[in-house]
């Protein structure tokens, strides 16, 4: 029903269906884009840009992987969200794995 009380016909044709598609970007998409193109995402204020530039200097892009140079001087590969479960499974349930504490399993993953 419209605002003026006139009934509108129901249309089952949606020409812009692609507008309803939800895409999930990788958590590190902005970092990779900056390392490749040296362009900061548009619409960020000064503080966001400064925080981002401070953060991005610890990352290294070696196609197709992103690595982070950590404070303990170890270079670690960044993993997309959809791979986390398989990495934990590999470190916990494989032949050299086992049922250790959460700290021990975390140490293997790092």
N, CA, C and O atoms as a GROMACS GRO file, in nm:
protein
  440
    1UNK      N    1   0.083  -0.116   0.000
    1UNK     CA    2   0.000   0.000   0.000
    1UNK      C    3   0.088   0.123   0.000
    1UNK      O    4   0.184   0.129   0.077
    2UNK      N    5   0.060   0.220  -0.083
    2UNK     CA    6   0.137   0.342  -0.092
    2UNK      C    7   0.094   0.441   0.016
    2UNK      O    8  -0.002   0.416   0.089
    3UNK      N    9   0.163   0.551   0.025
    3UNK     CA   10   0.137   0.651   0.128
    3UNK      C   11   0.000   0.715   0.113
    3UNK      O   12  -0.058   0.756   0.213
    4UNK      N   13  -0.054   0.725  -0.005
    4UNK     CA   14  -0.182   0.791  -0.027
    4UNK      C   15  -0.299   0.694  -0.025
    4UNK      O   16  -0.411   0.733  -0.057
    5UNK      N   17  -0.275   0.569   0.011
    5UNK     CA   18  -0.383   0.472   0.021
    5UNK      C   19  -0.414   0.402  -0.110
    5UNK      O   20  -0.511   0.327  -0.116
    6UNK      N   21  -0.335   0.423  -0.213
    6UNK     CA   22  -0.356   0.358  -0.341
    6UNK      C   23  -0.269   0.233  -0.346
    6UNK      O   24  -0.149   0.240  -0.320
    7UNK      N   25  -0.328   0.121  -0.377
    7UNK     CA   26  -0.252  -0.002  -0.382
    7UNK      C   27  -0.168  -0.008  -0.509
    7UNK      O   28  -0.217   0.020  -0.619
    8UNK      N   29  -0.043  -0.043  -0.493
    8UNK     CA   30   0.048  -0.058  -0.607
    8UNK      C   31   0.057  -0.206  -0.641
    8UNK      O   32   0.058  -0.290  -0.551
    9UNK      N   33   0.064  -0.241  -0.768
    9UNK     CA   34   0.078  -0.382  -0.804
    9UNK      C   35   0.212  -0.436  -0.756
    9UNK      O   36   0.313  -0.366  -0.756
   10UNK      N   37   0.211  -0.563  -0.715
   10UNK     CA   38   0.333  -0.627  -0.668
   10UNK      C   39   0.412  -0.675  -0.789
   10UNK      O   40   0.362  -0.750  -0.873
   11UNK      N   41   0.535  -0.632  -0.796
   11UNK     CA   42   0.622  -0.669  -0.906
   11UNK      C   43   0.716  -0.779  -0.860
   11UNK      O   44   0.786  -0.763  -0.759
   12UNK      N   45   0.720  -0.888  -0.930
   12UNK     CA   46   0.811  -0.996  -0.897
   12UNK      C   47   0.938  -0.991  -0.982
   12UNK      O   48   1.019  -1.083  -0.978
   13UNK      N   49   0.953  -0.887  -1.055
   13UNK     CA   50   1.072  -0.867  -1.138
   13UNK      C   51   1.163  -0.768  -1.067
   13UNK      O   52   1.122  -0.655  -1.039
   14UNK      N   53   1.285  -0.809  -1.039
   14UNK     CA   54   1.381  -0.722  -0.972
   14UNK      C   55   1.501  -0.702  -1.064
   14UNK      O   56   1.594  -0.782  -1.064
   15UNK      N   57   1.499  -0.595  -1.143
   15UNK     CA   58   1.607  -0.575  -1.240
   15UNK      C   59   1.743  -0.548  -1.176
   15UNK      O   60   1.846  -0.568  -1.240
   16UNK      N   61   1.745  -0.505  -1.052
   16UNK     CA   62   1.873  -0.473  -0.986
   16UNK      C   63   1.905  -0.574  -0.878
   16UNK      O   64   1.947  -0.535  -0.768
   17UNK      N   65   1.887  -0.702  -0.905
   17UNK     CA   66   1.912  -0.804  -0.806
   17UNK      C   67   2.055  -0.803  -0.755
   17UNK      O   68   2.080  -0.838  -0.640
   18UNK      N   69   2.149  -0.765  -0.838
   18UNK     CA   70   2.288  -0.763  -0.798
   18UNK      C   71   2.316  -0.666  -0.684
   18UNK      O   72   2.420  -0.675  -0.620
   19UNK      N   73   2.225  -0.574  -0.658
   19UNK     CA   74   2.243  -0.482  -0.547
   19UNK      C   75   2.231  -0.551  -0.412
   19UNK      O   76   2.279  -0.499  -0.312
   20UNK      N   77   2.169  -0.667  -0.408
   20UNK     CA   78   2.148  -0.738  -0.284
   20UNK      C   79   2.258  -0.837  -0.253
   20UNK      O   80   2.250  -0.908  -0.152
   21UNK      N   81   2.358  -0.845  -0.335
   21UNK     CA   82   2.468  -0.936  -0.313
   21UNK      C   83   2.558  -0.880  -0.203
   21UNK      O   84   2.594  -0.762  -0.206
   22UNK      N   85   2.593  -0.963  -0.108
   22UNK     CA   86   2.680  -0.921   0.001
   22UNK      C   87   2.817  -0.982  -0.024
   22UNK      O   88   2.831  -1.104  -0.039
   23UNK      N   89   2.917  -0.897  -0.028
   23UNK     CA   90   3.053  -0.946  -0.046
   23UNK      C   91   3.132  -0.914   0.080
   23UNK      O   92   3.115  -0.809   0.140
   24UNK      N   93   3.215  -1.006   0.117
   24UNK     CA   94   3.297  -0.988   0.234
   24UNK      C   95   3.442  -0.970   0.189
   24UNK      O   96   3.501  -1.060   0.130
   25UNK      N   97   3.498  -0.855   0.217
   25UNK     CA   98   3.637  -0.830   0.181
   25UNK      C   99   3.728  -0.893   0.286
   25UNK      O  100   3.689  -0.909   0.402
   26UNK      N  101   3.847  -0.927   0.244
   26UNK     CA  102   3.944  -0.977   0.339
   26UNK      C  103   3.978  -0.868   0.438
   26UNK      O  104   3.973  -0.749   0.405
   27UNK      N  105   4.012  -0.905   0.558
   27UNK     CA  106   4.042  -0.806   0.661
   27UNK      C  107   4.165  -0.722   0.624
   27UNK      O  108   4.183  -0.612   0.676
   28UNK      N  109   4.248  -0.776   0.537
   28UNK     CA  110   4.370  -0.703   0.501
   28UNK      C  111   4.365  -0.645   0.359
   28UNK      O  112   4.469  -0.614   0.301
   29UNK      N  113   4.246  -0.631   0.303
   29UNK     CA  114   4.233  -0.582   0.165
   29UNK      C  115   4.291  -0.442   0.148
   29UNK      O  116   4.360  -0.416   0.049
   30UNK      N  117   4.265  -0.351   0.241
   30UNK     CA  118   4.318  -0.214   0.230
   30UNK      C  119   4.470  -0.213   0.238
   30UNK      O  120   4.535  -0.134   0.171
   31UNK      N  121   4.526  -0.301   0.320
   31UNK     CA  122   4.672  -0.308   0.334
   31UNK      C  123   4.736  -0.354   0.203
   31UNK      O  124   4.832  -0.294   0.155
   32UNK      N  125   4.682  -0.459   0.145
   32UNK     CA  126   4.736  -0.512   0.019
   32UNK      C  127   4.721  -0.409  -0.092
   32UNK      O  128   4.814  -0.388  -0.170
   33UNK      N  129   4.604  -0.345  -0.102
   33UNK     CA  130   4.584  -0.244  -0.204
   33UNK      C  131   4.683  -0.130  -0.191
   33UNK      O  132   4.733  -0.079  -0.291
   34UNK      N  133   4.712  -0.089  -0.067
   34UNK     CA  134   4.809   0.019  -0.048
   34UNK      C  135   4.950  -0.026  -0.087
   34UNK      O  136   5.024   0.048  -0.151
   35UNK      N  137   4.987  -0.149  -0.048
   35UNK     CA  138   5.122  -0.196  -0.080
   35UNK      C  139   5.143  -0.210  -0.230
   35UNK      O  140   5.255  -0.195  -0.279
   36UNK      N  141   5.037  -0.239  -0.304
   36UNK     CA  142   5.050  -0.256  -0.448
   36UNK      C  143   5.041  -0.122  -0.520
   36UNK      O  144   5.121  -0.096  -0.611
   37UNK      N  145   4.945  -0.037  -0.482
   37UNK     CA  146   4.920   0.087  -0.556
   37UNK      C  147   4.970   0.214  -0.488
   37UNK      O  148   4.976   0.319  -0.552
   38UNK      N  149   5.006   0.206  -0.361
   38UNK     CA  150   5.047   0.322  -0.280
   38UNK      C  151   4.937   0.428  -0.270
   38UNK      O  152   4.965   0.547  -0.258
   39UNK      N  153   4.812   0.384  -0.276
   39UNK     CA  154   4.698   0.475  -0.263
   39UNK      C  155   4.620   0.442  -0.137
   39UNK      O  156   4.585   0.326  -0.113
   40UNK      N  157   4.593   0.544  -0.057
   40UNK     CA  158   4.514   0.529   0.065
   40UNK      C  159   4.367   0.532   0.027
   40UNK      O  160   4.328   0.611  -0.060
   41UNK      N  161   4.283   0.448   0.088
   41UNK     CA  162   4.140   0.449   0.057
   41UNK      C  163   4.078   0.587   0.076
   41UNK      O  164   4.115   0.660   0.168
   42UNK      N  165   3.985   0.622  -0.011
   42UNK     CA  166   3.922   0.754  -0.006
   42UNK      C  167   3.825   0.762   0.110
   42UNK      O  168   3.771   0.661   0.155
   43UNK      N  169   3.804   0.882   0.158
   43UNK     CA  170   3.706   0.907   0.262
   43UNK      C  171   3.760   0.893   0.404
   43UNK      O  172   3.683   0.906   0.499
   44UNK      N  173   3.886   0.868   0.420
   44UNK     CA  174   3.942   0.856   0.554
   44UNK      C  175   3.987   0.994   0.602
   44UNK      O  176   4.034   1.075   0.524
   45UNK      N  177   3.971   1.019   0.731
   45UNK     CA  178   4.017   1.146   0.787
   45UNK      C  179   4.167   1.135   0.818
   45UNK      O  180   4.229   1.031   0.797
   46UNK      N  181   4.221   1.243   0.868
   46UNK     CA  182   4.365   1.251   0.891
   46UNK      C  183   4.413   1.146   0.991
   46UNK      O  184   4.517   1.083   0.971
   47UNK      N  185   4.337   1.127   1.099
   47UNK     CA  186   4.376   1.030   1.200
   47UNK      C  187   4.373   0.887   1.146
   47UNK      O  188   4.462   0.807   1.175
   48UNK      N  189   4.270   0.855   1.067
   48UNK     CA  190   4.262   0.721   1.007
   48UNK      C  191   4.380   0.695   0.914
   48UNK      O  192   4.438   0.587   0.916
   49UNK      N  193   4.417   0.796   0.833
   49UNK     CA  194   4.532   0.781   0.743
   49UNK      C  195   4.661   0.762   0.821
   49UNK      O  196   4.743   0.678   0.785
   50UNK      N  197   4.679   0.840   0.928
   50UNK     CA  198   4.802   0.829   1.008
   50UNK      C  199   4.811   0.692   1.075
   50UNK      O  200   4.918   0.631   1.077
   51UNK      N  201   4.702   0.643   1.129
   51UNK     CA  202   4.698   0.512   1.193
   51UNK      C  203   4.727   0.402   1.091
   51UNK      O  204   4.801   0.308   1.118
   52UNK      N  205   4.669   0.416   0.974
   52UNK     CA  206   4.689   0.317   0.868
   52UNK      C  207   4.833   0.316   0.820
   52UNK      O  208   4.891   0.209   0.803
   53UNK      N  209   4.892   0.433   0.799
   53UNK     CA  210   5.031   0.438   0.753
   53UNK      C  211   5.128   0.384   0.857
   53UNK      O  212   5.230   0.325   0.822
   54UNK      N  213   5.095   0.402   0.984
   54UNK     CA  214   5.178   0.342   1.089
   54UNK      C  215   5.166   0.190   1.087
   54UNK      O  216   5.266   0.120   1.103
   55UNK      N  217   5.046   0.140   1.068
   55UNK     CA  218   5.021  -0.004   1.067
   55UNK      C  219   5.082  -0.072   0.945
   55UNK      O  220   5.141  -0.179   0.957
   56UNK      N  221   5.069  -0.011   0.828
   56UNK     CA  222   5.105  -0.076   0.702
   56UNK      C  223   5.257  -0.094   0.687
   56UNK      O  224   5.301  -0.177   0.607
   57UNK      N  225   5.336  -0.020   0.760
   57UNK     CA  226   5.481  -0.033   0.743
   57UNK      C  227   5.535  -0.166   0.797
   57UNK      O  228   5.651  -0.199   0.772
   58UNK      N  229   5.453  -0.241   0.870
   58UNK     CA  230   5.496  -0.370   0.922
   58UNK      C  231   5.457  -0.486   0.830
   58UNK      O  232   5.483  -0.602   0.863
   59UNK      N  233   5.396  -0.457   0.716
   59UNK     CA  234   5.347  -0.561   0.626
   59UNK      C  235   5.430  -0.568   0.499
   59UNK      O  236   5.482  -0.467   0.452
   60UNK      N  237   5.442  -0.690   0.444
   60UNK     CA  238   5.517  -0.716   0.322
   60UNK      C  239   5.427  -0.796   0.229
   60UNK      O  240   5.369  -0.897   0.270
   61UNK      N  241   5.414  -0.752   0.105
   61UNK     CA  242   5.335  -0.824   0.006
   61UNK      C  243   5.428  -0.900  -0.085
   61UNK      O  244   5.511  -0.841  -0.154
   62UNK      N  245   5.414  -1.033  -0.087
   62UNK     CA  246   5.488  -1.120  -0.179
   62UNK      C  247   5.382  -1.206  -0.246
   62UNK      O  248   5.342  -1.310  -0.193
   63UNK      N  249   5.339  -1.163  -0.362
   63UNK     CA  250   5.223  -1.219  -0.432
   63UNK      C  251   5.228  -1.371  -0.433
   63UNK      O  252   5.328  -1.426  -0.479
   64UNK      N  253   5.131  -1.439  -0.387
   64UNK     CA  254   4.996  -1.401  -0.346
   64UNK      C  255   4.976  -1.391  -0.195
   64UNK      O  256   4.863  -1.395  -0.148
   65UNK      N  257   5.082  -1.378  -0.118
   65UNK     CA  258   5.070  -1.380   0.028
   65UNK      C  259   5.108  -1.246   0.090
   65UNK      O  260   5.190  -1.170   0.036
   66UNK      N  261   5.046  -1.220   0.204
   66UNK     CA  262   5.078  -1.102   0.284
   66UNK      C  263   5.147  -1.151   0.410
   66UNK      O  264   5.102  -1.245   0.475
   67UNK      N  265   5.257  -1.087   0.443
   67UNK     CA  266   5.333  -1.122   0.563
   67UNK      C  267   5.340  -1.002   0.655
   67UNK      O  268   5.334  -0.887   0.610
   68UNK      N  269   5.353  -1.030   0.785
   68UNK     CA  270   5.369  -0.922   0.882
   68UNK      C  271   5.500  -0.943   0.956
   68UNK      O  272   5.530  -1.053   1.003
   69UNK      N  273   5.578  -0.835   0.966
   69UNK     CA  274   5.700  -0.836   1.044
   69UNK      C  275   5.661  -0.801   1.186
   69UNK      O  276   5.626  -0.686   1.215
   70UNK      N  277   5.667  -0.898   1.276
   70UNK     CA  278   5.617  -0.881   1.412
   70UNK      C  279   5.724  -0.825   1.505
   70UNK      O  280   5.843  -0.820   1.471
   71UNK      N  281   5.679  -0.782   1.623
   71UNK     CA  282   5.770  -0.718   1.719
   71UNK      C  283   5.879  -0.811   1.768
   71UNK      O  284   5.984  -0.764   1.812
   72UNK      N  285   5.857  -0.944   1.762
   72UNK     CA  286   5.959  -1.039   1.805
   72UNK      C  287   6.054  -1.076   1.691
   72UNK      O  288   6.128  -1.174   1.700
   73UNK      N  289   6.052  -0.998   1.583
   73UNK     CA  290   6.139  -1.009   1.467
   73UNK      C  291   6.116  -1.139   1.390
   73UNK      O  292   6.209  -1.194   1.330
   74UNK      N  293   5.994  -1.187   1.393
   74UNK     CA  294   5.955  -1.304   1.314
   74UNK      C  295   5.857  -1.256   1.208
   74UNK      O  296   5.766  -1.178   1.236
   75UNK      N  297   5.876  -1.303   1.086
   75UNK     CA  298   5.786  -1.269   0.977
   75UNK      C  299   5.681  -1.378   0.969
   75UNK      O  300   5.713  -1.496   0.953
   76UNK      N  301   5.552  -1.338   0.980
   76UNK     CA  302   5.443  -1.434   0.980
   76UNK      C  303   5.351  -1.409   0.862
   76UNK      O  304   5.330  -1.294   0.822
   77UNK      N  305   5.295  -1.516   0.807
   77UNK     CA  306   5.201  -1.503   0.695
   77UNK      C  307   5.062  -1.475   0.749
   77UNK      O  308   5.019  -1.539   0.845
   78UNK      N  309   4.993  -1.380   0.688
   78UNK     CA  310   4.856  -1.347   0.725
   78UNK      C  311   4.762  -1.446   0.656
   78UNK      O  312   4.783  -1.483   0.541
   79UNK      N  313   4.660  -1.488   0.729
   79UNK     CA  314   4.569  -1.591   0.682
   79UNK      C  315   4.429  -1.533   0.670
   79UNK      O  316   4.383  -1.466   0.762
   80UNK      N  317   4.361  -1.556   0.558
   80UNK     CA  318   4.221  -1.511   0.547
   80UNK      C  319   4.132  -1.585   0.647
   80UNK      O  320   4.165  -1.695   0.692
   81UNK      N  321   4.021  -1.523   0.682
   81UNK     CA  322   3.930  -1.580   0.781
   81UNK      C  323   3.886  -1.722   0.747
   81UNK      O  324   3.873  -1.806   0.836
   82UNK      N  325   3.862  -1.749   0.619
   82UNK     CA  326   3.812  -1.881   0.582
   82UNK      C  327   3.917  -1.992   0.593
   82UNK      O  328   3.882  -2.110   0.585
   83UNK      N  329   4.043  -1.957   0.613
   83UNK     CA  330   4.148  -2.057   0.628
   83UNK      C  331   4.186  -2.084   0.773
   83UNK      O  332   4.263  -2.176   0.801
   84UNK      N  333   4.135  -2.005   0.864
   84UNK     CA  334   4.176  -2.017   1.004
   84UNK      C  335   4.143  -2.154   1.061
   84UNK      O  336   4.227  -2.216   1.128
   85UNK      N  337   4.024  -2.203   1.035
   85UNK     CA  338   3.983  -2.332   1.089
   85UNK      C  339   4.074  -2.445   1.039
   85UNK      O  340   4.111  -2.533   1.116
   86UNK      N  341   4.110  -2.442   0.912
   86UNK     CA  342   4.196  -2.548   0.859
   86UNK      C  343   4.336  -2.541   0.916
   86UNK      O  344   4.400  -2.644   0.937
   87UNK      N  345   4.386  -2.422   0.943
   87UNK     CA  346   4.518  -2.407   1.004
   87UNK      C  347   4.516  -2.462   1.147
   87UNK      O  348   4.607  -2.535   1.187
   88UNK      N  349   4.412  -2.428   1.222
   88UNK     CA  350   4.401  -2.480   1.358
   88UNK      C  351   4.384  -2.632   1.358
   88UNK      O  352   4.442  -2.700   1.442
   89UNK      N  353   4.306  -2.683   1.265
   89UNK     CA  354   4.288  -2.828   1.254
   89UNK      C  355   4.421  -2.895   1.226
   89UNK      O  356   4.454  -2.997   1.287
   90UNK      N  357   4.498  -2.840   1.134
   90UNK     CA  358   4.627  -2.898   1.098
   90UNK      C  359   4.722  -2.899   1.217
   90UNK      O  360   4.791  -2.998   1.240
   91UNK      N  361   4.726  -2.790   1.293
   91UNK     CA  362   4.818  -2.780   1.406
   91UNK      C  363   4.771  -2.860   1.528
   91UNK      O  364   4.851  -2.890   1.616
   92UNK      N  365   4.644  -2.893   1.533
   92UNK     CA  366   4.591  -2.963   1.650
   92UNK      C  367   4.573  -3.112   1.627
   92UNK      O  368   4.604  -3.192   1.716
   93UNK      N  369   4.523  -3.151   1.511
   93UNK     CA  370   4.481  -3.290   1.491
   93UNK      C  371   4.574  -3.375   1.406
   93UNK      O  372   4.548  -3.494   1.390
   94UNK      N  373   4.679  -3.321   1.353
   94UNK     CA  374   4.767  -3.401   1.269
   94UNK      C  375   4.862  -3.485   1.356
   94UNK      O  376   4.855  -3.480   1.479
   95UNK      N  377   4.949  -3.560   1.292
   95UNK     CA  378   5.034  -3.657   1.362
   95UNK      C  379   5.118  -3.592   1.472
   95UNK      O  380   5.133  -3.652   1.579
   96UNK      N  381   5.172  -3.475   1.450
   96UNK     CA  382   5.255  -3.414   1.552
   96UNK      C  383   5.172  -3.328   1.646
   96UNK      O  384   5.225  -3.269   1.741
   97UNK      N  385   5.042  -3.319   1.621
   97UNK     CA  386   4.953  -3.241   1.707
   97UNK      C  387   4.916  -3.319   1.831
   97UNK      O  388   4.984  -3.415   1.868
   98UNK      N  389   4.810  -3.279   1.893
   98UNK     CA  390   4.765  -3.350   2.011
   98UNK      C  391   4.673  -3.261   2.091
   98UNK      O  392   4.642  -3.149   2.051
   99UNK      N  393   4.630  -3.310   2.202
   99UNK     CA  394   4.539  -3.234   2.287
   99UNK      C  395   4.619  -3.163   2.395
   99UNK      O  396   4.624  -3.206   2.510
  100UNK      N  397   4.680  -3.055   2.356
  100UNK     CA  398   4.757  -2.974   2.449
  100UNK      C  399   4.671  -2.857   2.494
  100UNK      O  400   4.555  -2.846   2.454
  101UNK      N  401   4.725  -2.773   2.574
  101UNK     CA  402   4.650  -2.657   2.620
  101UNK      C  403   4.632  -2.558   2.504
  101UNK      O  404   4.696  -2.570   2.400
  102UNK      N  405   4.544  -2.462   2.524
  102UNK     CA  406   4.521  -2.359   2.422
  102UNK      C  407   4.646  -2.280   2.392
  102UNK      O  408   4.668  -2.239   2.278
  103UNK      N  409   4.730  -2.258   2.493
  103UNK     CA  410   4.854  -2.182   2.473
  103UNK      C  411   4.952  -2.260   2.385
  103UNK      O  412   5.020  -2.200   2.302
  104UNK      N  413   4.960  -2.390   2.404
  104UNK     CA  414   5.052  -2.470   2.323
  104UNK      C  415   5.008  -2.475   2.178
  104UNK      O  416   5.091  -2.464   2.087
  105UNK      N  417   4.877  -2.490   2.154
  105UNK     CA  418   4.827  -2.491   2.017
  105UNK      C  419   4.847  -2.356   1.953
  105UNK      O  420   4.884  -2.348   1.835
  106UNK      N  421   4.823  -2.248   2.027
  106UNK     CA  422   4.844  -2.113   1.976
  106UNK      C  423   4.990  -2.092   1.941
  106UNK      O  424   5.021  -2.027   1.840
  107UNK      N  425   5.081  -2.144   2.022
  107UNK     CA  426   5.224  -2.129   1.994
  107UNK      C  427   5.262  -2.198   1.863
  107UNK      O  428   5.348  -2.150   1.790
  108UNK      N  429   5.197  -2.312   1.834
  108UNK     CA  430   5.225  -2.381   1.708
  108UNK      C  431   5.177  -2.299   1.588
  108UNK      O  432   5.242  -2.294   1.484
  109UNK      N  433   5.062  -2.235   1.606
  109UNK     CA  434   5.004  -2.156   1.494
  109UNK      C  435   5.088  -2.034   1.468
  109UNK      O  436   5.109  -1.998   1.352
  110UNK      N  437   5.135  -1.968   1.570
  110UNK     CA  438   5.215  -1.846   1.551
  110UNK      C  439   5.347  -1.887   1.493
  110UNK      O  440   5.432  -1.802   1.468
   0.00000   0.00000   0.00000
